[in-house]
């Protein structure tokens, strides 16, 4: 009989606890829009998974995907997460500026393109101009960094004159490492905000936390874009090349305007100067008015003095 009473007591206690728990859950569901919170978290996770970076750098190193074969592996002991390895490989941006005079423009242009192919280079930008005096072309060449010196040597070979040759190097290794470290710190901040998002109790808190997460995400993407740019710039060096051929050396001074043109320009300049003078006088009209009034007063006083002298005589 006592066993039956004990069983009945346990059943009543369980039912009472379940009813109280259901009522609490219903109250919490009414206060917190859980569906909205789950959607916000899912959107952030999806946005996070769509971002990728070059040079073997991943945005979120704390999230690791496990292959199907790894699920069957049961490690004997818990393994600690390995520290993030920094890429200390030198990243140097090399740039060259060349100005060349060539004997034959067309031959040099064809030869230049043939030289770039085996080097793995390409022309990123080109601008050509021509006058009676010369024909000129300004191009921007991208070559792999390990072929930079070879490319400069081949470009400057067999030319009439080297007017300018300037080579600069910029080591951006430290900037890349620092930027990656800042991204890792921003990722930790983002994870803490995501934890706060899960603990949000109303829509206002969700929007506030999500706004902070979006701001941190923008900073991460901006820093990652900088790393991508520096990585590409250090892989491909830049050569700014300007080469020209003189077509008619006697036409060098032909651009000088004729006497009639210079006379016409002088008239235009004179009218422009008069207009500027008039505008200047208008801008100081109070001073002009004061001077004009002073002159009138001076003349009147002088005239009165002359009348007084003549009357006394």
Secondary structure, 3 states (H helix, E strand, C coil): CHHHHHHHHHHHHHHHHHHHHHHHHHHHHHHCCHHHHHHHHHHHHHHHHCCCCCCCCCCCCCCCCCCHHHHHCCCCCCCCCCCCCCCCCCCEEEEEEEEEECCCHHHHHHHHHHHHHHHCCEEEEEEEEECCCEEEEEEEEEEEHHHHHHHHHHHHCCCCEEEEEEEEEEECHHHHHHHHHHHHHHHHHHHHHHHHHHCCCCHHHHHHHHHHHHHHHHHHHHHHHHHHHHHHHHHEEEEEEEEEEECCHHHHHCCCCCHHHHHHHHHHHHHHHHHHHHHHHHHCHHHHHHHHHHHHHHHHHHHHHHHHHHHHC
